[in-house]
Amino acid sequence: GANLYFLFLVILNWVPSLEVFHREITMLPLAIVVLIIMVKDGMEDLKRHRFDREINHSSVRIYAG
């Protein structure tokens, strides 16, 4: 939701007749939101990778019977 709002503002601001702020200032909130999401997803992926590695390297018992 918030990403689409900020993207919409950026697109509107690139139209010269509708430009209210400098283009760089309009892109800043979207860049910050995307950066925060990237960091959060990266941390989740790292946790998942560590958990998967732990499970994949755990010892098992094999029933041969």
MOQUI-V281164 format. One line per field, one symbol per residue. ss: DSSP state (a for helix, b for strand, c for the rest). phi: phi as a letter, one per 30 degrees, with the letter a starting at -180 (. if undefined). psi: psi as a letter, one per 40 degrees, with the letter a starting at -180 (. if undefined). Layout:
ss=???
phi=???
psi=???
This chain:
ss=caaaaaaaaaaaaccaaaccccaaaaaaaaaaaaaaaaaaaaaaaaaaaaaaaaaaccccccccc
phi=.ddddddddddddddedcdccdeddddeddddddddddddddddddddddddddddcddbccccc
psi=ddddddddddddeehdeehdiiddddedddddddddddddddddddddddddddddeiiihhhg.
